[in-house]
Amino acid sequence: MEDPQFQRFLQMETQKQRFQQLVHTLTDQCWDVCMGNPGQKMDRKTESCFVNCVERFIDASNFIVNRLEKEGDNYVQQETGSHGLSEDFKWQG
């Protein structure tokens, strides 16, 4: 028998880990693209590059998630028919 609280805790920790990995990946990619020679201060051009890099990365991530959700919805609709219910569905009540 599985403990629901433990499962929820495990799920939350897994989500935290995925988020941290995403932040590290984003940081690495934007650093490679934007940072030339590190100095005492970040100039406006570099700062602007980081902002644009992060925003584009977020836009791309959102696009991918939305696209996958849409494809998943389309798949469910195809599997369940045009009425949203399976042909084999019978009301039980």
PDB file of N, CA, C and O in Angstrom, chain B, residues numbered from 101:
ATOM      1  N   MET B 101       0.843  -1.187   0.000  1.00  0.00           N
ATOM      2  CA  MET B 101       0.000   0.000   0.000  1.00  0.00           C
ATOM      3  C   MET B 101       0.885   1.245   0.000  1.00  0.00           C
ATOM      4  O   MET B 101       1.819   1.348   0.795  1.00  0.00           O
ATOM      5  N   GLU B 102       0.594   2.169  -0.874  1.00  0.00           N
ATOM      6  CA  GLU B 102       1.397   3.368  -0.996  1.00  0.00           C
ATOM      7  C   GLU B 102       0.794   4.502  -0.176  1.00  0.00           C
ATOM      8  O   GLU B 102      -0.424   4.665  -0.116  1.00  0.00           O
ATOM      9  N   ASP B 103       1.663   5.276   0.451  1.00  0.00           N
ATOM     10  CA  ASP B 103       1.240   6.415   1.254  1.00  0.00           C
ATOM     11  C   ASP B 103       1.009   7.614   0.339  1.00  0.00           C
ATOM     12  O   ASP B 103       1.945   8.067  -0.320  1.00  0.00           O
ATOM     13  N   PRO B 104      -0.234   8.147   0.281  1.00  0.00           N
ATOM     14  CA  PRO B 104      -0.521   9.278  -0.617  1.00  0.00           C
ATOM     15  C   PRO B 104       0.292  10.522  -0.287  1.00  0.00           C
ATOM     16  O   PRO B 104       0.684  11.258  -1.192  1.00  0.00           O
ATOM     17  N   GLN B 105       0.550  10.769   0.994  1.00  0.00           N
ATOM     18  CA  GLN B 105       1.343  11.943   1.361  1.00  0.00           C
ATOM     19  C   GLN B 105       2.776  11.798   0.864  1.00  0.00           C
ATOM     20  O   GLN B 105       3.378  12.757   0.380  1.00  0.00           O
ATOM     21  N   PHE B 106       3.310  10.597   0.987  1.00  0.00           N
ATOM     22  CA  PHE B 106       4.664  10.354   0.494  1.00  0.00           C
ATOM     23  C   PHE B 106       4.720  10.509  -1.015  1.00  0.00           C
ATOM     24  O   PHE B 106       5.677  11.082  -1.535  1.00  0.00           O
ATOM     25  N   GLN B 107       3.729  10.017  -1.723  1.00  0.00           N
ATOM     26  CA  GLN B 107       3.674  10.136  -3.174  1.00  0.00           C
ATOM     27  C   GLN B 107       3.624  11.600  -3.594  1.00  0.00           C
ATOM     28  O   GLN B 107       4.298  12.009  -4.540  1.00  0.00           O
ATOM     29  N   ARG B 108       2.817  12.386  -2.879  1.00  0.00           N
ATOM     30  CA  ARG B 108       2.721  13.824  -3.186  1.00  0.00           C
ATOM     31  C   ARG B 108       4.048  14.517  -2.918  1.00  0.00           C
ATOM     32  O   ARG B 108       4.491  15.342  -3.717  1.00  0.00           O
ATOM     33  N   PHE B 109       4.689  14.186  -1.793  1.00  0.00           N
ATOM     34  CA  PHE B 109       5.996  14.749  -1.474  1.00  0.00           C
ATOM     35  C   PHE B 109       7.009  14.399  -2.553  1.00  0.00           C
ATOM     36  O   PHE B 109       7.764  15.256  -3.012  1.00  0.00           O
ATOM     37  N   LEU B 110       7.019  13.147  -2.951  1.00  0.00           N
ATOM     38  CA  LEU B 110       7.941  12.690  -3.988  1.00  0.00           C
ATOM     39  C   LEU B 110       7.691  13.413  -5.307  1.00  0.00           C
ATOM     40  O   LEU B 110       8.634  13.794  -6.001  1.00  0.00           O
ATOM     41  N   GLN B 111       6.437  13.597  -5.645  1.00  0.00           N
ATOM     42  CA  GLN B 111       6.083  14.299  -6.871  1.00  0.00           C
ATOM     43  C   GLN B 111       6.545  15.757  -6.817  1.00  0.00           C
ATOM     44  O   GLN B 111       7.073  16.274  -7.802  1.00  0.00           O
ATOM     45  N   MET B 112       6.353  16.416  -5.685  1.00  0.00           N
ATOM     46  CA  MET B 112       6.785  17.809  -5.535  1.00  0.00           C
ATOM     47  C   MET B 112       8.304  17.930  -5.619  1.00  0.00           C
ATOM     48  O   MET B 112       8.818  18.858  -6.245  1.00  0.00           O
ATOM     49  N   GLU B 113       9.022  17.006  -4.998  1.00  0.00           N
ATOM     50  CA  GLU B 113      10.481  17.038  -5.050  1.00  0.00           C
ATOM     51  C   GLU B 113      10.985  16.791  -6.473  1.00  0.00           C
ATOM     52  O   GLU B 113      11.970  17.396  -6.898  1.00  0.00           O
ATOM     53  N   THR B 114      10.326  15.921  -7.193  1.00  0.00           N
ATOM     54  CA  THR B 114      10.686  15.661  -8.585  1.00  0.00           C
ATOM     55  C   THR B 114      10.475  16.911  -9.432  1.00  0.00           C
ATOM     56  O   THR B 114      11.303  17.234 -10.285  1.00  0.00           O
ATOM     57  N   GLN B 115       9.362  17.617  -9.197  1.00  0.00           N
ATOM     58  CA  GLN B 115       9.107  18.860  -9.928  1.00  0.00           C
ATOM     59  C   GLN B 115      10.155  19.912  -9.601  1.00  0.00           C
ATOM     60  O   GLN B 115      10.593  20.639 -10.493  1.00  0.00           O
ATOM     61  N   LYS B 116      10.566  20.007  -8.343  1.00  0.00           N
ATOM     62  CA  LYS B 116      11.614  20.960  -7.953  1.00  0.00           C
ATOM     63  C   LYS B 116      12.916  20.632  -8.674  1.00  0.00           C
ATOM     64  O   LYS B 116      13.602  21.522  -9.177  1.00  0.00           O
ATOM     65  N   GLN B 117      13.245  19.353  -8.717  1.00  0.00           N
ATOM     66  CA  GLN B 117      14.469  18.927  -9.377  1.00  0.00           C
ATOM     67  C   GLN B 117      14.432  19.266 -10.870  1.00  0.00           C
ATOM     68  O   GLN B 117      15.425  19.736 -11.424  1.00  0.00           O
ATOM     69  N   ARG B 118      13.300  19.030 -11.515  1.00  0.00           N
ATOM     70  CA  ARG B 118      13.165  19.366 -12.942  1.00  0.00           C
ATOM     71  C   ARG B 118      13.312  20.865 -13.156  1.00  0.00           C
ATOM     72  O   ARG B 118      13.973  21.291 -14.103  1.00  0.00           O
ATOM     73  N   PHE B 119      12.708  21.666 -12.294  1.00  0.00           N
ATOM     74  CA  PHE B 119      12.818  23.114 -12.419  1.00  0.00           C
ATOM     75  C   PHE B 119      14.268  23.557 -12.253  1.00  0.00           C
ATOM     76  O   PHE B 119      14.753  24.385 -13.024  1.00  0.00           O
ATOM     77  N   GLN B 120      14.963  23.016 -11.257  1.00  0.00           N
ATOM     78  CA  GLN B 120      16.366  23.379 -11.044  1.00  0.00           C
ATOM     79  C   GLN B 120      17.214  22.988 -12.257  1.00  0.00           C
ATOM     80  O   GLN B 120      18.108  23.735 -12.657  1.00  0.00           O
ATOM     81  N   GLN B 121      16.939  21.832 -12.837  1.00  0.00           N
ATOM     82  CA  GLN B 121      17.679  21.408 -14.024  1.00  0.00           C
ATOM     83  C   GLN B 121      17.409  22.351 -15.186  1.00  0.00           C
ATOM     84  O   GLN B 121      18.321  22.678 -15.946  1.00  0.00           O
ATOM     85  N   LEU B 122      16.165  22.788 -15.331  1.00  0.00           N
ATOM     86  CA  LEU B 122      15.813  23.730 -16.389  1.00  0.00           C
ATOM     87  C   LEU B 122      16.559  25.051 -16.206  1.00  0.00           C
ATOM     88  O   LEU B 122      17.064  25.623 -17.172  1.00  0.00           O
ATOM     89  N   VAL B 123      16.628  25.531 -14.967  1.00  0.00           N
ATOM     90  CA  VAL B 123      17.346  26.783 -14.682  1.00  0.00           C
ATOM     91  C   VAL B 123      18.822  26.631 -15.024  1.00  0.00           C
ATOM     92  O   VAL B 123      19.409  27.535 -15.619  1.00  0.00           O
ATOM     93  N   HIS B 124      19.432  25.505 -14.659  1.00  0.00           N
ATOM     94  CA  HIS B 124      20.851  25.287 -14.973  1.00  0.00           C
ATOM     95  C   HIS B 124      21.073  25.229 -16.477  1.00  0.00           C
ATOM     96  O   HIS B 124      22.039  25.802 -16.982  1.00  0.00           O
ATOM     97  N   THR B 125      20.202  24.553 -17.189  1.00  0.00           N
ATOM     98  CA  THR B 125      20.321  24.462 -18.641  1.00  0.00           C
ATOM     99  C   THR B 125      20.196  25.840 -19.268  1.00  0.00           C
ATOM    100  O   THR B 125      20.986  26.212 -20.136  1.00  0.00           O
ATOM    101  N   LEU B 126      19.193  26.599 -18.820  1.00  0.00           N
ATOM    102  CA  LEU B 126      18.987  27.951 -19.328  1.00  0.00           C
ATOM    103  C   LEU B 126      20.202  28.822 -19.051  1.00  0.00           C
ATOM    104  O   LEU B 126      20.657  29.552 -19.931  1.00  0.00           O
ATOM    105  N   THR B 127      20.727  28.751 -17.841  1.00  0.00           N
ATOM    106  CA  THR B 127      21.895  29.546 -17.467  1.00  0.00           C
ATOM    107  C   THR B 127      23.089  29.207 -18.352  1.00  0.00           C
ATOM    108  O   THR B 127      23.777  30.103 -18.841  1.00  0.00           O
ATOM    109  N   ASP B 128      23.334  27.928 -18.555  1.00  0.00           N
ATOM    110  CA  ASP B 128      24.460  27.512 -19.401  1.00  0.00           C
ATOM    111  C   ASP B 128      24.313  28.016 -20.824  1.00  0.00           C
ATOM    112  O   ASP B 128      25.262  28.548 -21.400  1.00  0.00           O
ATOM    113  N   GLN B 129      23.125  27.851 -21.393  1.00  0.00           N
ATOM    114  CA  GLN B 129      22.910  28.254 -22.785  1.00  0.00           C
ATOM    115  C   GLN B 129      23.037  29.765 -22.942  1.00  0.00           C
ATOM    116  O   GLN B 129      23.715  30.242 -23.852  1.00  0.00           O
ATOM    117  N   CYS B 130      22.392  30.512 -22.065  1.00  0.00           N
ATOM    118  CA  CYS B 130      22.447  31.968 -22.188  1.00  0.00           C
ATOM    119  C   CYS B 130      23.845  32.495 -21.889  1.00  0.00           C
ATOM    120  O   CYS B 130      24.276  33.470 -22.505  1.00  0.00           O
ATOM    121  N   TRP B 131      24.552  31.877 -20.968  1.00  0.00           N
ATOM    122  CA  TRP B 131      25.930  32.294 -20.668  1.00  0.00           C
ATOM    123  C   TRP B 131      26.796  32.124 -21.909  1.00  0.00           C
ATOM    124  O   TRP B 131      27.560  33.019 -22.271  1.00  0.00           O
ATOM    125  N   ASP B 132      26.670  30.961 -22.561  1.00  0.00           N
ATOM    126  CA  ASP B 132      27.480  30.696 -23.750  1.00  0.00           C
ATOM    127  C   ASP B 132      27.166  31.680 -24.872  1.00  0.00           C
ATOM    128  O   ASP B 132      28.066  32.104 -25.597  1.00  0.00           O
ATOM    129  N   VAL B 133      25.900  32.044 -25.018  1.00  0.00           N
ATOM    130  CA  VAL B 133      25.485  32.939 -26.094  1.00  0.00           C
ATOM    131  C   VAL B 133      25.868  34.392 -25.792  1.00  0.00           C
ATOM    132  O   VAL B 133      26.333  35.108 -26.679  1.00  0.00           O
ATOM    133  N   CYS B 134      25.676  34.821 -24.559  1.00  0.00           N
ATOM    134  CA  CYS B 134      25.739  36.255 -24.249  1.00  0.00           C
ATOM    135  C   CYS B 134      27.051  36.735 -23.635  1.00  0.00           C
ATOM    136  O   CYS B 134      27.443  37.881 -23.856  1.00  0.00           O
ATOM    137  N   MET B 135      27.718  35.909 -22.891  1.00  0.00           N
ATOM    138  CA  MET B 135      28.860  36.399 -22.131  1.00  0.00           C
ATOM    139  C   MET B 135      30.137  36.286 -22.925  1.00  0.00           C
ATOM    140  O   MET B 135      30.562  35.193 -23.301  1.00  0.00           O
ATOM    141  N   GLY B 136      30.735  37.417 -23.172  1.00  0.00           N
ATOM    142  CA  GLY B 136      32.028  37.447 -23.860  1.00  0.00           C
ATOM    143  C   GLY B 136      33.126  37.263 -22.830  1.00  0.00           C
ATOM    144  O   GLY B 136      33.368  36.156 -22.350  1.00  0.00           O
ATOM    145  N   ASN B 137      33.783  38.357 -22.498  1.00  0.00           N
ATOM    146  CA  ASN B 137      34.833  38.343 -21.484  1.00  0.00           C
ATOM    147  C   ASN B 137      34.261  38.920 -20.191  1.00  0.00           C
ATOM    148  O   ASN B 137      33.943  40.108 -20.140  1.00  0.00           O
ATOM    149  N   PRO B 138      34.125  38.102 -19.146  1.00  0.00           N
ATOM    150  CA  PRO B 138      33.570  38.612 -17.888  1.00  0.00           C
ATOM    151  C   PRO B 138      34.442  39.728 -17.318  1.00  0.00           C
ATOM    152  O   PRO B 138      35.670  39.662 -17.354  1.00  0.00           O
ATOM    153  N   GLY B 139      33.781  40.742 -16.799  1.00  0.00           N
ATOM    154  CA  GLY B 139      34.476  41.863 -16.195  1.00  0.00           C
ATOM    155  C   GLY B 139      33.873  42.184 -14.846  1.00  0.00           C
ATOM    156  O   GLY B 139      33.133  41.384 -14.275  1.00  0.00           O
ATOM    157  N   GLN B 140      34.199  43.371 -14.337  1.00  0.00           N
ATOM    158  CA  GLN B 140      33.687  43.793 -13.039  1.00  0.00           C
ATOM    159  C   GLN B 140      32.184  44.039 -13.079  1.00  0.00           C
ATOM    160  O   GLN B 140      31.472  43.763 -12.113  1.00  0.00           O
ATOM    161  N   LYS B 141      31.710  44.561 -14.210  1.00  0.00           N
ATOM    162  CA  LYS B 141      30.288  44.865 -14.361  1.00  0.00           C
ATOM    163  C   LYS B 141      29.789  44.307 -15.685  1.00  0.00           C
ATOM    164  O   LYS B 141      30.559  44.076 -16.618  1.00  0.00           O
ATOM    165  N   MET B 142      28.476  44.098 -15.741  1.00  0.00           N
ATOM    166  CA  MET B 142      27.861  43.628 -16.970  1.00  0.00           C
ATOM    167  C   MET B 142      27.399  44.858 -17.764  1.00  0.00           C
ATOM    168  O   MET B 142      26.671  45.699 -17.238  1.00  0.00           O
ATOM    169  N   ASP B 143      27.822  44.959 -19.020  1.00  0.00           N
ATOM    170  CA  ASP B 143      27.394  46.103 -19.822  1.00  0.00           C
ATOM    171  C   ASP B 143      25.945  45.913 -20.287  1.00  0.00           C
ATOM    172  O   ASP B 143      25.379  44.826 -20.167  1.00  0.00           O
ATOM    173  N   ARG B 144      25.365  46.979 -20.814  1.00  0.00           N
ATOM    174  CA  ARG B 144      23.953  46.950 -21.229  1.00  0.00           C
ATOM    175  C   ARG B 144      23.692  45.927 -22.335  1.00  0.00           C
ATOM    176  O   ARG B 144      22.653  45.268 -22.349  1.00  0.00           O
ATOM    177  N   LYS B 145      24.631  45.802 -23.247  1.00  0.00           N
ATOM    178  CA  LYS B 145      24.468  44.860 -24.350  1.00  0.00           C
ATOM    179  C   LYS B 145      24.379  43.419 -23.823  1.00  0.00           C
ATOM    180  O   LYS B 145      23.523  42.645 -24.252  1.00  0.00           O
ATOM    181  N   THR B 146      25.262  43.077 -22.903  1.00  0.00           N
ATOM    182  CA  THR B 146      25.250  41.728 -22.323  1.00  0.00           C
ATOM    183  C   THR B 146      23.986  41.505 -21.513  1.00  0.00           C
ATOM    184  O   THR B 146      23.371  40.442 -21.600  1.00  0.00           O
ATOM    185  N   GLU B 147      23.596  42.495 -20.729  1.00  0.00           N
ATOM    186  CA  GLU B 147      22.377  42.383 -19.928  1.00  0.00           C
ATOM    187  C   GLU B 147      21.157  42.195 -20.826  1.00  0.00           C
ATOM    188  O   GLU B 147      20.297  41.359 -20.547  1.00  0.00           O
ATOM    189  N   SER B 148      21.088  42.962 -21.888  1.00  0.00           N
ATOM    190  CA  SER B 148      19.989  42.847 -22.837  1.00  0.00           C
ATOM    191  C   SER B 148      19.974  41.462 -23.490  1.00  0.00           C
ATOM    192  O   SER B 148      18.913  40.872 -23.699  1.00  0.00           O
ATOM    193  N   CYS B 149      21.157  40.960 -23.805  1.00  0.00           N
ATOM    194  CA  CYS B 149      21.260  39.631 -24.405  1.00  0.00           C
ATOM    195  C   CYS B 149      20.705  38.571 -23.444  1.00  0.00           C
ATOM    196  O   CYS B 149      19.956  37.688 -23.861  1.00  0.00           O
ATOM    197  N   PHE B 150      21.071  38.659 -22.167  1.00  0.00           N
ATOM    198  CA  PHE B 150      20.567  37.698 -21.182  1.00  0.00           C
ATOM    199  C   PHE B 150      19.045  37.763 -21.063  1.00  0.00           C
ATOM    200  O   PHE B 150      18.374  36.732 -21.024  1.00  0.00           O
ATOM    201  N   VAL B 151      18.511  38.972 -21.007  1.00  0.00           N
ATOM    202  CA  VAL B 151      17.056  39.137 -20.896  1.00  0.00           C
ATOM    203  C   VAL B 151      16.367  38.514 -22.106  1.00  0.00           C
ATOM    204  O   VAL B 151      15.410  37.754 -21.955  1.00  0.00           O
ATOM    205  N   ASN B 152      16.849  38.831 -23.300  1.00  0.00           N
ATOM    206  CA  ASN B 152      16.256  38.270 -24.523  1.00  0.00           C
ATOM    207  C   ASN B 152      16.400  36.753 -24.572  1.00  0.00           C
ATOM    208  O   ASN B 152      15.476  36.052 -24.984  1.00  0.00           O
ATOM    209  N   CYS B 153      17.544  36.252 -24.158  1.00  0.00           N
ATOM    210  CA  CYS B 153      17.778  34.811 -24.174  1.00  0.00           C
ATOM    211  C   CYS B 153      16.786  34.099 -23.256  1.00  0.00           C
ATOM    212  O   CYS B 153      16.173  33.106 -23.649  1.00  0.00           O
ATOM    213  N   VAL B 154      16.633  34.603 -22.048  1.00  0.00           N
ATOM    214  CA  VAL B 154      15.712  33.999 -21.083  1.00  0.00           C
ATOM    215  C   VAL B 154      14.279  34.072 -21.605  1.00  0.00           C
ATOM    216  O   VAL B 154      13.540  33.091 -21.533  1.00  0.00           O
ATOM    217  N   GLU B 155      13.891  35.222 -22.126  1.00  0.00           N
ATOM    218  CA  GLU B 155      12.519  35.380 -22.631  1.00  0.00           C
ATOM    219  C   GLU B 155      12.251  34.433 -23.802  1.00  0.00           C
ATOM    220  O   GLU B 155      11.177  33.835 -23.867  1.00  0.00           O
ATOM    221  N   ARG B 156      13.191  34.286 -24.716  1.00  0.00           N
ATOM    222  CA  ARG B 156      12.999  33.374 -25.846  1.00  0.00           C
ATOM    223  C   ARG B 156      12.950  31.927 -25.386  1.00  0.00           C
ATOM    224  O   ARG B 156      12.177  31.127 -25.912  1.00  0.00           O
ATOM    225  N   PHE B 157      13.774  31.593 -24.404  1.00  0.00           N
ATOM    226  CA  PHE B 157      13.766  30.237 -23.875  1.00  0.00           C
ATOM    227  C   PHE B 157      12.411  29.919 -23.239  1.00  0.00           C
ATOM    228  O   PHE B 157      11.869  28.831 -23.431  1.00  0.00           O
ATOM    229  N   ILE B 158      11.875  30.865 -22.489  1.00  0.00           N
ATOM    230  CA  ILE B 158      10.556  30.689 -21.866  1.00  0.00           C
ATOM    231  C   ILE B 158       9.481  30.595 -22.937  1.00  0.00           C
ATOM    232  O   ILE B 158       8.598  29.741 -22.854  1.00  0.00           O
ATOM    233  N   ASP B 159       9.545  31.466 -23.946  1.00  0.00           N
ATOM    234  CA  ASP B 159       8.575  31.415 -25.051  1.00  0.00           C
ATOM    235  C   ASP B 159       8.607  30.051 -25.741  1.00  0.00           C
ATOM    236  O   ASP B 159       7.563  29.461 -26.018  1.00  0.00           O
ATOM    237  N   ALA B 160       9.807  29.565 -26.012  1.00  0.00           N
ATOM    238  CA  ALA B 160       9.936  28.270 -26.686  1.00  0.00           C
ATOM    239  C   ALA B 160       9.393  27.144 -25.810  1.00  0.00           C
ATOM    240  O   ALA B 160       8.709  26.248 -26.304  1.00  0.00           O
ATOM    241  N   SER B 161       9.690  27.187 -24.524  1.00  0.00           N
ATOM    242  CA  SER B 161       9.183  26.162 -23.606  1.00  0.00           C
ATOM    243  C   SER B 161       7.665  26.177 -23.551  1.00  0.00           C
ATOM    244  O   SER B 161       7.029  25.123 -23.588  1.00  0.00           O
ATOM    245  N   ASN B 162       7.080  27.372 -23.463  1.00  0.00           N
ATOM    246  CA  ASN B 162       5.620  27.491 -23.436  1.00  0.00           C
ATOM    247  C   ASN B 162       5.005  26.989 -24.735  1.00  0.00           C
ATOM    248  O   ASN B 162       3.978  26.310 -24.716  1.00  0.00           O
ATOM    249  N   PHE B 163       5.623  27.317 -25.855  1.00  0.00           N
ATOM    250  CA  PHE B 163       5.125  26.859 -27.152  1.00  0.00           C
ATOM    251  C   PHE B 163       5.104  25.334 -27.211  1.00  0.00           C
ATOM    252  O   PHE B 163       4.126  24.728 -27.648  1.00  0.00           O
ATOM    253  N   ILE B 164       6.195  24.732 -26.765  1.00  0.00           N
ATOM    254  CA  ILE B 164       6.292  23.268 -26.806  1.00  0.00           C
ATOM    255  C   ILE B 164       5.232  22.635 -25.910  1.00  0.00           C
ATOM    256  O   ILE B 164       4.561  21.687 -26.318  1.00  0.00           O
ATOM    257  N   VAL B 165       5.079  23.147 -24.702  1.00  0.00           N
ATOM    258  CA  VAL B 165       4.078  22.599 -23.775  1.00  0.00           C
ATOM    259  C   VAL B 165       2.679  22.742 -24.362  1.00  0.00           C
ATOM    260  O   VAL B 165       1.896  21.793 -24.343  1.00  0.00           O
ATOM    261  N   ASN B 166       2.364  23.924 -24.883  1.00  0.00           N
ATOM    262  CA  ASN B 166       1.033  24.142 -25.475  1.00  0.00           C
ATOM    263  C   ASN B 166       0.803  23.230 -26.669  1.00  0.00           C
ATOM    264  O   ASN B 166      -0.294  22.699 -26.842  1.00  0.00           O
ATOM    265  N   ARG B 167       1.812  23.047 -27.483  1.00  0.00           N
ATOM    266  CA  ARG B 167       1.690  22.184 -28.664  1.00  0.00           C
ATOM    267  C   ARG B 167       1.447  20.738 -28.253  1.00  0.00           C
ATOM    268  O   ARG B 167       0.597  20.055 -28.824  1.00  0.00           O
ATOM    269  N   LEU B 168       2.203  20.278 -27.255  1.00  0.00           N
ATOM    270  CA  LEU B 168       2.020  18.905 -26.783  1.00  0.00           C
ATOM    271  C   LEU B 168       0.641  18.710 -26.157  1.00  0.00           C
ATOM    272  O   LEU B 168       0.019  17.664 -26.342  1.00  0.00           O
ATOM    273  N   GLU B 169       0.161  19.708 -25.420  1.00  0.00           N
ATOM    274  CA  GLU B 169      -1.176  19.617 -24.835  1.00  0.00           C
ATOM    275  C   GLU B 169      -2.235  19.542 -25.930  1.00  0.00           C
ATOM    276  O   GLU B 169      -3.180  18.759 -25.840  1.00  0.00           O
ATOM    277  N   LYS B 170      -2.067  20.370 -26.971  1.00  0.00           N
ATOM    278  CA  LYS B 170      -3.024  20.378 -28.075  1.00  0.00           C
ATOM    279  C   LYS B 170      -3.021  19.033 -28.792  1.00  0.00           C
ATOM    280  O   LYS B 170      -4.081  18.492 -29.105  1.00  0.00           O
ATOM    281  N   GLU B 171      -1.838  18.496 -29.052  1.00  0.00           N
ATOM    282  CA  GLU B 171      -1.756  17.195 -29.709  1.00  0.00           C
ATOM    283  C   GLU B 171      -2.356  16.105 -28.830  1.00  0.00           C
ATOM    284  O   GLU B 171      -3.005  15.187 -29.330  1.00  0.00           O
ATOM    285  N   GLY B 172      -2.140  16.206 -27.523  1.00  0.00           N
ATOM    286  CA  GLY B 172      -2.735  15.245 -26.600  1.00  0.00           C
ATOM    287  C   GLY B 172      -4.247  15.331 -26.605  1.00  0.00           C
ATOM    288  O   GLY B 172      -4.931  14.307 -26.598  1.00  0.00           O
ATOM    289  N   ASP B 173      -4.782  16.566 -26.616  1.00  0.00           N
ATOM    290  CA  ASP B 173      -6.233  16.755 -26.682  1.00  0.00           C
ATOM    291  C   ASP B 173      -6.794  16.188 -27.978  1.00  0.00           C
ATOM    292  O   ASP B 173      -7.833  15.528 -27.973  1.00  0.00           O
ATOM    293  N   ASN B 174      -6.101  16.447 -29.096  1.00  0.00           N
ATOM    294  CA  ASN B 174      -6.544  15.915 -30.386  1.00  0.00           C
ATOM    295  C   ASN B 174      -6.553  14.390 -30.376  1.00  0.00           C
ATOM    296  O   ASN B 174      -7.469  13.764 -30.908  1.00  0.00           O
ATOM    297  N   TYR B 175      -5.541  13.807 -29.774  1.00  0.00           N
ATOM    298  CA  TYR B 175      -5.465  12.348 -29.702  1.00  0.00           C
ATOM    299  C   TYR B 175      -6.632  11.799 -28.884  1.00  0.00           C
ATOM    300  O   TYR B 175      -7.265  10.818 -29.274  1.00  0.00           O
ATOM    301  N   VAL B 176      -6.912  12.437 -27.751  1.00  0.00           N
ATOM    302  CA  VAL B 176      -8.023  11.984 -26.904  1.00  0.00           C
ATOM    303  C   VAL B 176      -9.337  12.107 -27.655  1.00  0.00           C
ATOM    304  O   VAL B 176     -10.175  11.209 -27.578  1.00  0.00           O
ATOM    305  N   GLN B 177      -9.535  13.207 -28.383  1.00  0.00           N
ATOM    306  CA  GLN B 177     -10.767  13.393 -29.155  1.00  0.00           C
ATOM    307  C   GLN B 177     -10.900  12.324 -30.234  1.00  0.00           C
ATOM    308  O   GLN B 177     -11.995  11.816 -30.471  1.00  0.00           O
ATOM    309  N   GLN B 178      -9.797  11.982 -30.884  1.00  0.00           N
ATOM    310  CA  GLN B 178      -9.840  10.948 -31.919  1.00  0.00           C
ATOM    311  C   GLN B 178     -10.166   9.590 -31.316  1.00  0.00           C
ATOM    312  O   GLN B 178     -10.893   8.796 -31.914  1.00  0.00           O
ATOM    313  N   GLU B 179      -9.632   9.328 -30.144  1.00  0.00           N
ATOM    314  CA  GLU B 179      -9.848   8.040 -29.501  1.00  0.00           C
ATOM    315  C   GLU B 179     -11.258   7.909 -28.928  1.00  0.00           C
ATOM    316  O   GLU B 179     -11.801   6.806 -28.859  1.00  0.00           O
ATOM    317  N   THR B 180     -11.854   9.035 -28.515  1.00  0.00           N
ATOM    318  CA  THR B 180     -13.165   8.971 -27.866  1.00  0.00           C
ATOM    319  C   THR B 180     -14.307   9.320 -28.800  1.00  0.00           C
ATOM    320  O   THR B 180     -15.466   9.235 -28.396  1.00  0.00           O
ATOM    321  N   GLY B 181     -14.028   9.701 -30.008  1.00  0.00           N
ATOM    322  CA  GLY B 181     -15.083  10.068 -30.952  1.00  0.00           C
ATOM    323  C   GLY B 181     -15.428  11.535 -30.842  1.00  0.00           C
ATOM    324  O   GLY B 181     -14.869  12.247 -30.007  1.00  0.00           O
ATOM    325  N   SER B 182     -16.331  11.988 -31.663  1.00  0.00           N
ATOM    326  CA  SER B 182     -16.653  13.411 -31.741  1.00  0.00           C
ATOM    327  C   SER B 182     -17.433  13.921 -30.544  1.00  0.00           C
ATOM    328  O   SER B 182     -17.483  15.132 -30.327  1.00  0.00           O
ATOM    329  N   HIS B 183     -18.050  13.033 -29.752  1.00  0.00           N
ATOM    330  CA  HIS B 183     -18.855  13.490 -28.619  1.00  0.00           C
ATOM    331  C   HIS B 183     -18.055  13.555 -27.333  1.00  0.00           C
ATOM    332  O   HIS B 183     -18.593  13.926 -26.290  1.00  0.00           O
ATOM    333  N   GLY B 184     -16.780  13.199 -27.389  1.00  0.00           N
ATOM    334  CA  GLY B 184     -15.956  13.250 -26.207  1.00  0.00           C
ATOM    335  C   GLY B 184     -16.096  12.027 -25.317  1.00  0.00           C
ATOM    336  O   GLY B 184     -15.443  11.940 -24.277  1.00  0.00           O
ATOM    337  N   LEU B 185     -16.947  11.072 -25.719  1.00  0.00           N
ATOM    338  CA  LEU B 185     -17.116   9.851 -24.957  1.00  0.00           C
ATOM    339  C   LEU B 185     -16.853   8.666 -25.855  1.00  0.00           C
ATOM    340  O   LEU B 185     -17.120   8.704 -27.056  1.00  0.00           O
ATOM    341  N   SER B 186     -16.334   7.630 -25.269  1.00  0.00           N
ATOM    342  CA  SER B 186     -16.056   6.419 -26.026  1.00  0.00           C
ATOM    343  C   SER B 186     -17.349   5.807 -26.523  1.00  0.00           C
ATOM    344  O   SER B 186     -18.392   5.903 -25.876  1.00  0.00           O
ATOM    345  N   GLU B 187     -17.263   5.175 -27.683  1.00  0.00           N
ATOM    346  CA  GLU B 187     -18.444   4.501 -28.241  1.00  0.00           C
ATOM    347  C   GLU B 187     -18.942   3.413 -27.301  1.00  0.00           C
ATOM    348  O   GLU B 187     -20.132   3.097 -27.284  1.00  0.00           O
ATOM    349  N   ASP B 188     -18.024   2.835 -26.513  1.00  0.00           N
ATOM    350  CA  ASP B 188     -18.364   1.740 -25.621  1.00  0.00           C
ATOM    351  C   ASP B 188     -18.896   2.235 -24.272  1.00  0.00           C
ATOM    352  O   ASP B 188     -19.301   1.434 -23.429  1.00  0.00           O
ATOM    353  N   PHE B 189     -18.893   3.556 -24.072  1.00  0.00           N
ATOM    354  CA  PHE B 189     -19.314   4.098 -22.788  1.00  0.00           C
ATOM    355  C   PHE B 189     -20.797   3.870 -22.562  1.00  0.00           C
ATOM    356  O   PHE B 189     -21.626   4.158 -23.426  1.00  0.00           O
ATOM    357  N   LYS B 190     -21.113   3.354 -21.398  1.00  0.00           N
ATOM    358  CA  LYS B 190     -22.498   3.168 -20.976  1.00  0.00           C
ATOM    359  C   LYS B 190     -22.663   3.833 -19.626  1.00  0.00           C
ATOM    360  O   LYS B 190     -21.848   3.635 -18.725  1.00  0.00           O
ATOM    361  N   TRP B 191     -23.709   4.613 -19.484  1.00  0.00           N
ATOM    362  CA  TRP B 191     -23.944   5.288 -18.194  1.00  0.00           C
ATOM    363  C   TRP B 191     -24.269   4.248 -17.143  1.00  0.00           C
ATOM    364  O   TRP B 191     -25.120   3.383 -17.351  1.00  0.00           O
ATOM    365  N   GLN B 192     -23.591   4.338 -16.020  1.00  0.00           N
ATOM    366  CA  GLN B 192     -23.833   3.390 -14.934  1.00  0.00           C
ATOM    367  C   GLN B 192     -24.401   4.173 -13.767  1.00  0.00           C
ATOM    368  O   GLN B 192     -23.697   4.966 -13.142  1.00  0.00           O
ATOM    369  N   GLY B 193     -25.639   3.960 -13.481  1.00  0.00           N
ATOM    370  CA  GLY B 193     -26.203   4.717 -12.375  1.00  0.00           C
ATOM    371  C   GLY B 193     -27.567   4.248 -12.025  1.00  0.00           C
ATOM    372  O   GLY B 193     -28.187   4.786 -11.107  1.00  0.00           O
TER     373      GLY B 193
END
